Amino acid sequence: MKVSVIDLGFNSAKLVNYCVDYNNAYKPYQHEGAKVRLGQDLAQTGGLSEESMKRTIDALRLFRNIVDLQSIRHVVPIATSAVREAANRTEFLEQVFHETGFRFNVLSGKEEALCSYLGALQSTCIPTALFFDLGGGSLELVYSENFKIKNFMSLPLGGLRLSQIFSDSDGMFSKKNYSNMEEHVNDVLPDRKGLGICSDASLVGVGGTLRAIARYDQETLAYPIDKIHNYRIDIERIDLINRMFRKMTSSEIAKIDAVGTNRADTITAGSCVIKKLLEKLEFENVAVSTQGLREGALSVYLSSSKKYLSLQQIDQKHFEDYIKESCRPGIFPEYMYLLVKPLLSSGLLKQREYEILASALKKVAILPSLTNLNNLFYVILDEDIAGLSHEEQLVLALSIIHVKKSKTATWLFTKYRSILQPQDKKSIQKIAALLSISEILEKVSMKVRIIKGRQREIVLTLIPSKNTLPIKLIENAVKMLQEAFGIIVSYSIFSDVVLKAEIVSAARHKKEITRSLF
């Protein structure tokens, strides 16, 4: 089915259309946006201006045309800080419904924070982190430990709101005004102790300002991957970019392709908020998530549409249960788990390699049949794989390519060596070897018994369910295992009949020994 999510924010209105399958997995196929500046005069007047409401309703009429043209029956309209804070919100929402047919759910600060967190977490699966969503009107913060929400808050620190208060008419910040804004942001933000943040927590961010900064950072560094999801930016780079924007007018910033006109007058204030988050809360870098509020609201709608449409408060436990299910680690087939377990327990396979392998096995099952390996590589790289950094996703993609043609994987490794580490070559060989034998075991419906022999030796007992076996392929896969892990791997093949006979014989022998003892 198709679902439309309409996100009405402080600065912009956005429509995203999603295709949703029977498992409630979704993919966006259309994005539309308009810079409506709904909250433009809110700080001064306490209400939405006639001009901003007109701009917004015009944009929503366009969205209505798109929804009707595509016959989309499921629409999730959400509104955030501008509508939430406006004294005339009831009149505005009635006018919107009358002229467009959209009945908006006005999210509370808590609901907005939790939806943003849910959307980001599903695509990153970082169990212990401070998540933030920086919008035009507000900053949402959610802190979680091991997927359990410990703290959340919504703060009036949006990029457009701060720009309207502290910038000059040309969008620039005088030295004094910028210093005042920085002091204001610092005063409003909680500290690390106040949020109860533990030492190993990560910082993950959502929002158009952060995405624009990430794109600009990648351009200036000539970053080889055209992908900002899970991209990490160091505090030094954030500070450098913020200092540059502070010296420019909005019109000068608008000429930067990575920023554009939509973010030109808010990115200086927004980058100030992100910089202060890193400094005050003592984070070294921030990870970018391209999914947030809209995906979180969609997930809530799909999992419990009646509850969502009744506008009840979102239950925190419902979120935590949903998150744990979404971020559950990949489940290995029994034969692969038996093979991987001794490698993991002996330290031959690292925990991170194990996790990449789990994602790779899942990915291989749904990959399209492409003969061009370069195209296949970029199909894998283009996916947003939860829980994997860019480096780890490259290792995953190169491992799959290595199974098919090792020379192509070697060439691609060289192309991306600025991101990869020398030790990643060994990880690719290990994961590729395990993927290779997994493909054979699955296609011949083969069971595996592992007998751990002497140190650095594994004996495989293969129990096929078919009469014909790809012996040469099995030998090649065993050879790959030996070379990748530096161990001795031997194997023997038993039929189910032989195995059952062994079991019966062993049982009889056990009974005879028991009788002789008594």
PLY file of the C-alpha trace (Angstrom):
ply
format ascii 1.0
element vertex 518
property float x
property float y
property float z
element edge 517
property int vertex1
property int vertex2
end_header
0.00 0.00 0.00
0.95 3.67 -0.21
1.12 6.05 2.76
1.70 9.82 2.73
3.28 11.59 5.69
2.87 15.37 5.85
5.21 17.14 8.25
4.23 20.74 9.02
7.13 22.40 10.82
8.21 25.82 11.97
10.03 26.64 8.72
8.87 24.16 6.08
6.09 21.80 5.03
7.07 18.42 3.63
5.25 15.55 1.96
6.86 12.12 1.69
5.12 9.21 -0.03
6.08 5.69 1.00
5.50 2.22 -0.40
4.70 -0.16 2.48
4.91 -3.96 2.15
2.98 -6.62 4.06
5.67 -6.64 6.80
5.21 -2.89 7.32
8.66 -2.27 5.84
8.64 0.98 3.91
10.60 2.91 1.30
10.09 6.54 0.25
9.48 7.10 -3.45
8.55 10.81 -3.57
9.60 13.93 -1.64
7.96 17.34 -1.92
8.74 20.37 0.20
7.91 24.06 0.55
9.53 26.81 2.61
6.36 28.15 4.26
7.89 29.90 7.34
4.77 29.19 9.35
6.39 30.31 12.62
7.91 33.49 11.18
6.27 36.03 13.54
5.33 33.65 16.34
7.91 34.92 18.85
6.69 38.53 18.53
2.92 38.03 18.27
2.23 34.65 19.87
0.15 33.62 16.85
0.44 32.58 13.20
0.31 35.49 10.75
-2.18 35.68 7.90
0.65 35.70 5.37
2.37 32.61 6.79
-0.94 30.73 7.05
-1.72 31.55 3.40
1.69 30.28 2.25
1.18 27.10 4.23
-2.34 26.40 2.92
-1.14 26.96 -0.66
1.54 24.31 -0.13
-0.96 21.94 1.45
-3.29 22.33 -1.54
-0.42 21.12 -3.73
0.06 18.13 -1.41
-3.66 17.38 -1.63
-3.43 17.31 -5.44
-0.52 14.84 -5.26
-2.31 12.58 -2.77
-5.54 12.59 -4.81
-3.78 12.04 -8.13
-2.06 8.92 -6.75
-5.22 7.72 -4.95
-3.38 7.45 -1.64
-5.89 6.44 1.03
-3.58 6.51 4.06
-2.37 9.99 5.06
-0.53 10.87 8.28
-0.50 14.69 8.76
1.58 15.90 11.74
2.29 19.42 12.98
5.01 20.47 15.42
6.24 23.52 17.35
4.78 26.41 15.32
1.22 25.07 15.45
1.70 23.68 18.96
2.65 27.10 20.37
0.28 29.33 18.36
-2.57 31.03 20.19
-4.71 30.80 17.03
-3.91 27.18 16.24
-7.55 26.00 16.50
-8.73 28.51 13.87
-5.78 27.67 11.64
-6.35 23.90 11.81
-10.05 24.32 11.04
-9.19 26.44 8.01
-6.64 23.84 6.86
-9.19 21.05 7.14
-11.87 23.09 5.35
-9.58 24.00 2.41
-7.42 20.86 2.06
-9.20 18.03 3.90
-6.10 17.30 6.02
-6.77 16.89 9.74
-3.46 17.43 11.49
-2.28 15.70 14.62
-0.47 18.38 16.64
2.34 16.55 18.41
3.28 17.51 21.94
6.96 18.13 22.65
7.19 14.63 24.11
5.51 13.00 21.11
7.73 14.90 18.68
10.88 13.90 20.58
9.89 10.22 20.77
8.81 10.01 17.11
12.09 11.59 15.98
14.01 9.18 18.19
12.13 6.16 16.89
12.68 7.11 13.24
16.38 7.72 13.74
16.97 4.66 15.90
15.36 2.24 13.43
17.93 3.29 10.84
20.97 3.43 13.15
20.28 0.87 15.92
22.69 2.55 18.36
21.56 1.29 21.79
23.12 3.99 23.98
22.98 7.48 22.53
21.71 11.02 22.81
19.44 11.66 19.81
18.59 15.18 18.76
16.26 16.60 16.12
17.05 20.20 15.21
14.14 21.88 13.46
13.18 25.46 12.68
11.40 26.07 15.98
12.64 23.55 18.50
15.34 21.08 19.48
14.20 17.65 20.65
16.51 15.53 22.81
16.10 11.86 23.75
18.68 9.92 25.74
18.57 6.12 25.80
20.70 3.39 27.35
20.55 -0.07 25.84
17.37 0.95 23.95
15.66 2.10 27.17
14.59 5.76 27.19
16.05 7.56 30.20
15.32 11.19 29.43
13.70 13.41 26.82
12.90 17.08 26.36
11.89 19.70 23.81
13.73 23.04 23.88
12.98 26.32 22.00
16.32 26.26 20.14
15.28 25.88 16.50
17.43 27.42 13.77
14.80 29.80 12.38
13.62 30.88 15.84
17.18 31.80 16.90
17.91 33.52 13.58
14.84 35.74 13.95
15.87 36.74 17.46
19.62 37.28 17.04
20.48 37.94 13.36
20.50 41.27 11.50
18.21 42.10 8.59
20.69 40.65 6.06
20.84 37.36 7.95
24.30 38.04 9.38
25.23 37.95 13.05
27.21 40.77 14.60
29.96 39.66 16.95
27.88 40.78 19.92
24.64 39.16 18.72
26.36 35.88 17.92
27.98 35.88 21.36
24.55 36.52 22.94
23.01 33.67 20.94
25.81 31.31 21.91
25.38 32.24 25.57
21.60 31.76 25.29
21.98 28.30 23.71
24.51 27.31 26.35
22.18 28.41 29.16
19.15 26.53 27.78
20.96 23.28 27.01
21.20 20.76 29.88
24.63 19.44 30.84
25.85 15.88 30.66
25.14 15.21 34.32
21.63 16.63 34.05
20.78 14.18 31.27
22.57 11.30 33.02
24.71 10.51 29.95
27.13 7.62 30.42
30.71 7.60 29.14
30.18 5.35 26.10
27.12 7.16 24.65
27.11 8.40 21.04
25.55 11.57 19.64
23.13 11.07 16.73
21.41 13.95 14.95
18.45 14.49 12.66
17.32 17.54 10.70
17.88 19.52 7.54
20.57 21.75 9.04
22.73 18.78 10.05
22.22 17.13 6.65
23.30 20.33 4.87
26.42 20.58 7.06
27.22 16.92 6.31
26.86 17.45 2.55
29.08 20.53 2.69
31.69 18.70 4.78
31.77 15.79 2.31
32.20 18.18 -0.65
35.09 20.04 0.94
36.82 16.78 1.91
36.16 15.12 -1.48
34.52 12.25 0.41
34.26 9.26 -1.96
30.78 8.06 -0.91
27.69 10.00 -1.98
25.80 9.15 1.20
25.16 11.15 4.36
23.22 8.60 6.45
25.53 7.36 9.24
28.19 9.91 8.22
30.18 11.17 11.22
31.42 14.74 11.63
34.10 15.65 14.17
33.65 18.62 16.50
36.63 20.36 14.86
34.90 20.23 11.45
31.61 21.53 12.92
33.47 24.42 14.53
35.32 25.24 11.30
32.10 25.24 9.23
30.27 27.32 11.84
33.07 29.94 11.83
32.88 30.18 8.06
29.08 30.64 7.98
29.29 33.37 10.65
31.28 35.56 8.26
28.77 35.25 5.40
25.41 36.81 4.54
22.38 34.62 3.81
22.68 35.38 0.08
26.34 34.28 0.09
25.50 31.06 1.95
22.64 30.37 -0.49
25.19 30.09 -3.32
26.74 27.05 -1.65
25.14 24.10 -3.45
25.17 21.85 -0.38
23.15 24.42 1.58
20.93 26.24 -0.93
18.30 28.89 -0.32
16.11 26.80 2.01
18.78 26.59 4.73
20.75 29.77 4.03
19.19 31.91 6.74
19.04 29.22 9.45
22.27 27.25 9.08
24.49 29.65 11.05
22.23 29.47 14.10
21.68 25.75 13.57
25.40 25.00 13.38
25.85 27.02 16.59
23.35 24.75 18.38
25.08 21.60 17.10
28.50 22.96 18.09
27.30 23.79 21.61
25.72 20.33 21.92
29.07 18.74 21.15
31.00 21.08 23.44
28.73 21.20 26.48
27.83 17.51 26.42
31.42 16.46 25.66
30.99 14.51 22.43
33.83 14.14 19.92
31.59 13.72 16.88
28.01 13.45 15.69
26.47 10.74 13.48
23.92 11.86 10.89
20.60 10.10 10.46
18.51 10.84 7.38
15.47 9.35 9.08
13.62 10.90 11.97
10.23 12.42 12.74
8.37 11.37 9.58
9.60 7.77 9.70
8.86 7.56 13.43
5.32 8.85 12.96
4.81 6.42 10.06
6.01 3.49 12.20
3.62 4.43 15.01
0.78 4.71 12.50
1.54 1.33 10.92
1.92 -0.48 14.25
-1.18 1.01 15.88
-3.15 3.22 13.53
-6.25 3.42 15.74
-4.23 4.63 18.68
-2.45 7.20 16.55
-5.60 8.55 14.95
-7.33 8.91 18.33
-4.61 11.44 19.28
-3.88 9.73 22.60
-0.54 10.25 24.30
2.09 7.92 22.91
3.01 5.26 25.42
6.76 5.13 26.16
6.79 1.36 26.75
5.13 0.86 23.37
8.05 2.75 21.83
10.68 0.73 23.71
9.09 -2.61 22.76
8.85 -1.53 19.12
12.48 -0.36 19.14
13.82 -3.61 20.58
11.94 -5.57 17.91
13.19 -3.28 15.13
16.82 -3.45 16.27
16.91 -7.17 17.00
20.17 -8.66 15.70
20.08 -10.84 12.61
19.28 -14.49 13.25
21.73 -16.97 11.74
20.45 -20.20 10.17
21.35 -23.11 12.45
24.03 -24.49 10.14
25.78 -21.09 9.97
25.55 -20.52 13.71
27.20 -23.89 14.32
29.99 -22.92 11.96
30.45 -19.39 13.26
30.21 -20.10 17.01
33.62 -21.82 17.42
35.27 -19.11 15.30
33.74 -16.42 17.49
34.47 -18.11 20.82
38.12 -18.71 19.87
38.60 -15.08 18.81
39.23 -15.97 15.16
36.11 -13.99 14.23
35.68 -10.59 15.89
32.32 -9.47 17.26
32.05 -6.63 14.71
32.83 -9.08 11.87
30.10 -11.34 13.24
27.59 -8.46 13.14
28.59 -7.46 9.59
28.22 -11.09 8.53
24.70 -11.20 9.99
23.75 -8.11 7.95
25.44 -9.54 4.85
23.51 -12.82 5.05
20.27 -10.85 5.31
21.26 -8.62 2.40
22.32 -11.48 0.10
18.85 -13.02 0.39
17.15 -9.97 -1.19
19.77 -8.70 -3.64
18.76 -8.33 -7.31
20.40 -10.57 -9.90
22.98 -8.28 -11.50
25.87 -9.50 -13.61
27.69 -6.16 -13.50
29.53 -6.31 -10.17
30.14 -2.55 -10.05
26.39 -1.96 -10.29
25.76 -4.59 -7.61
28.33 -2.95 -5.33
26.63 0.45 -5.59
23.18 -1.07 -5.04
24.44 -2.47 -1.72
26.23 0.76 -0.80
23.16 2.86 -1.54
21.07 1.01 1.07
20.79 2.41 4.59
21.85 -0.59 6.68
21.01 -0.09 10.34
23.87 -0.33 12.79
26.70 -0.09 10.25
29.07 2.81 9.75
30.21 3.74 6.24
33.41 1.76 6.76
31.47 -1.31 7.93
29.00 -1.07 5.06
31.92 -0.95 2.63
33.31 -4.11 4.25
29.90 -5.77 3.82
29.60 -4.75 0.16
33.18 -5.75 -0.67
32.73 -9.13 1.05
29.74 -9.92 -1.18
31.67 -8.82 -4.29
34.73 -10.82 -3.15
32.67 -14.03 -3.24
31.85 -13.37 -6.89
35.19 -11.94 -8.08
38.08 -11.19 -5.75
39.90 -8.95 -8.29
36.93 -6.58 -8.52
36.75 -6.41 -4.71
40.48 -5.60 -4.56
40.09 -2.79 -7.12
37.13 -1.30 -5.26
39.04 -1.54 -1.96
41.77 0.63 -3.47
39.19 3.16 -4.65
37.83 3.59 -1.10
41.08 3.20 0.82
40.69 6.68 2.35
37.77 5.32 4.43
38.91 1.73 4.93
41.62 0.46 7.28
44.35 -2.07 6.31
42.84 -4.65 8.70
39.55 -4.45 6.79
41.12 -6.58 4.03
41.32 -9.52 6.42
37.76 -8.95 7.61
36.54 -8.98 3.99
38.30 -12.30 3.37
36.77 -13.87 6.49
33.22 -12.69 5.80
33.48 -13.64 2.11
34.65 -17.15 3.03
31.69 -17.62 5.37
29.27 -16.21 2.79
30.67 -18.61 0.19
30.15 -21.74 2.26
26.76 -20.47 3.47
25.50 -20.23 -0.13
26.48 -23.85 -0.79
25.02 -25.19 2.45
21.72 -23.43 1.84
21.31 -24.49 -1.79
21.89 -28.17 -1.11
19.86 -28.10 2.13
22.86 -29.33 4.06
23.13 -29.74 7.81
26.45 -29.23 9.58
28.04 -30.78 12.62
31.15 -29.03 13.91
33.83 -31.01 15.70
36.46 -28.70 17.10
39.77 -30.50 16.77
43.20 -29.38 17.90
43.91 -25.68 18.32
43.28 -23.78 15.07
41.60 -26.81 13.48
37.94 -27.37 12.67
36.41 -30.60 11.38
33.09 -30.28 9.50
30.65 -33.14 9.18
28.33 -32.35 6.27
24.95 -34.08 6.15
23.33 -33.46 2.76
19.67 -33.98 1.96
20.41 -34.43 -1.75
22.26 -37.22 -3.52
24.36 -34.98 -5.79
26.80 -32.62 -4.10
28.95 -29.79 -5.54
32.16 -31.36 -4.24
34.48 -28.98 -6.09
32.61 -25.94 -4.77
32.74 -27.34 -1.25
36.51 -27.85 -1.60
36.95 -24.28 -2.84
34.87 -22.91 0.04
36.88 -24.93 2.58
40.08 -23.59 1.03
38.78 -20.02 1.38
38.02 -20.68 5.05
41.52 -22.00 5.66
43.20 -19.05 3.96
40.97 -16.42 5.56
41.23 -17.69 9.14
44.68 -19.32 9.00
43.37 -22.63 10.31
43.08 -26.22 9.19
39.59 -27.16 7.99
38.72 -30.74 7.10
35.37 -32.26 6.27
33.54 -35.54 5.84
30.17 -36.23 4.23
27.48 -38.40 5.82
24.01 -39.20 4.59
21.01 -39.03 6.91
20.79 -42.83 6.79
24.39 -43.24 7.98
23.84 -40.61 10.66
20.71 -42.35 11.99
22.54 -45.68 12.01
25.34 -44.05 14.05
22.84 -42.69 16.55
21.08 -46.07 16.95
24.43 -47.86 17.33
25.61 -45.35 19.94
22.35 -45.76 21.88
22.67 -49.59 21.88
26.29 -49.35 22.99
25.29 -47.06 25.85
22.61 -49.55 27.01
25.09 -52.44 26.93
27.57 -50.51 29.07
24.80 -49.59 31.54
23.70 -53.25 31.87
27.28 -54.44 32.48
27.68 -51.92 35.28
24.67 -53.24 37.15
0 1
1 2
2 3
3 4
4 5
5 6
6 7
7 8
8 9
9 10
10 11
11 12
12 13
13 14
14 15
15 16
16 17
17 18
18 19
19 20
20 21
21 22
22 23
23 24
24 25
25 26
26 27
27 28
28 29
29 30
30 31
31 32
32 33
33 34
34 35
35 36
36 37
37 38
38 39
39 40
40 41
41 42
42 43
43 44
44 45
45 46
46 47
47 48
48 49
49 50
50 51
51 52
52 53
53 54
54 55
55 56
56 57
57 58
58 59
59 60
60 61
61 62
62 63
63 64
64 65
65 66
66 67
67 68
68 69
69 70
70 71
71 72
72 73
73 74
74 75
75 76
76 77
77 78
78 79
79 80
80 81
81 82
82 83
83 84
84 85
85 86
86 87
87 88
88 89
89 90
90 91
91 92
92 93
93 94
94 95
95 96
96 97
97 98
98 99
99 100
100 101
101 102
102 103
103 104
104 105
105 106
106 107
107 108
108 109
109 110
110 111
111 112
112 113
113 114
114 115
115 116
116 117
117 118
118 119
119 120
120 121
121 122
122 123
123 124
124 125
125 126
126 127
127 128
128 129
129 130
130 131
131 132
132 133
133 134
134 135
135 136
136 137
137 138
138 139
139 140
140 141
141 142
142 143
143 144
144 145
145 146
146 147
147 148
148 149
149 150
150 151
151 152
152 153
153 154
154 155
155 156
156 157
157 158
158 159
159 160
160 161
161 162
162 163
163 164
164 165
165 166
166 167
167 168
168 169
169 170
170 171
171 172
172 173
173 174
174 175
175 176
176 177
177 178
178 179
179 180
180 181
181 182
182 183
183 184
184 185
185 186
186 187
187 188
188 189
189 190
190 191
191 192
192 193
193 194
194 195
195 196
196 197
197 198
198 199
199 200
200 201
201 202
202 203
203 204
204 205
205 206
206 207
207 208
208 209
209 210
210 211
211 212
212 213
213 214
214 215
215 216
216 217
217 218
218 219
219 220
220 221
221 222
222 223
223 224
224 225
225 226
226 227
227 228
228 229
229 230
230 231
231 232
232 233
233 234
234 235
235 236
236 237
237 238
238 239
239 240
240 241
241 242
242 243
243 244
244 245
245 246
246 247
247 248
248 249
249 250
250 251
251 252
252 253
253 254
254 255
255 256
256 257
257 258
258 259
259 260
260 261
261 262
262 263
263 264
264 265
265 266
266 267
267 268
268 269
269 270
270 271
271 272
272 273
273 274
274 275
275 276
276 277
277 278
278 279
279 280
280 281
281 282
282 283
283 284
284 285
285 286
286 287
287 288
288 289
289 290
290 291
291 292
292 293
293 294
294 295
295 296
296 297
297 298
298 299
299 300
300 301
301 302
302 303
303 304
304 305
305 306
306 307
307 308
308 309
309 310
310 311
311 312
312 313
313 314
314 315
315 316
316 317
317 318
318 319
319 320
320 321
321 322
322 323
323 324
324 325
325 326
326 327
327 328
328 329
329 330
330 331
331 332
332 333
333 334
334 335
335 336
336 337
337 338
338 339
339 340
340 341
341 342
342 343
343 344
344 345
345 346
346 347
347 348
348 349
349 350
350 351
351 352
352 353
353 354
354 355
355 356
356 357
357 358
358 359
359 360
360 361
361 362
362 363
363 364
364 365
365 366
366 367
367 368
368 369
369 370
370 371
371 372
372 373
373 374
374 375
375 376
376 377
377 378
378 379
379 380
380 381
381 382
382 383
383 384
384 385
385 386
386 387
387 388
388 389
389 390
390 391
391 392
392 393
393 394
394 395
395 396
396 397
397 398
398 399
399 400
400 401
401 402
402 403
403 404
404 405
405 406
406 407
407 408
408 409
409 410
410 411
411 412
412 413
413 414
414 415
415 416
416 417
417 418
418 419
419 420
420 421
421 422
422 423
423 424
424 425
425 426
426 427
427 428
428 429
429 430
430 431
431 432
432 433
433 434
434 435
435 436
436 437
437 438
438 439
439 440
440 441
441 442
442 443
443 444
444 445
445 446
446 447
447 448
448 449
449 450
450 451
451 452
452 453
453 454
454 455
455 456
456 457
457 458
458 459
459 460
460 461
461 462
462 463
463 464
464 465
465 466
466 467
467 468
468 469
469 470
470 471
471 472
472 473
473 474
474 475
475 476
476 477
477 478
478 479
479 480
480 481
481 482
482 483
483 484
484 485
485 486
486 487
487 488
488 489
489 490
490 491
491 492
492 493
493 494
494 495
495 496
496 497
497 498
498 499
499 500
500 501
501 502
502 503
503 504
504 505
505 506
506 507
507 508
508 509
509 510
510 511
511 512
512 513
513 514
514 515
515 516
516 517
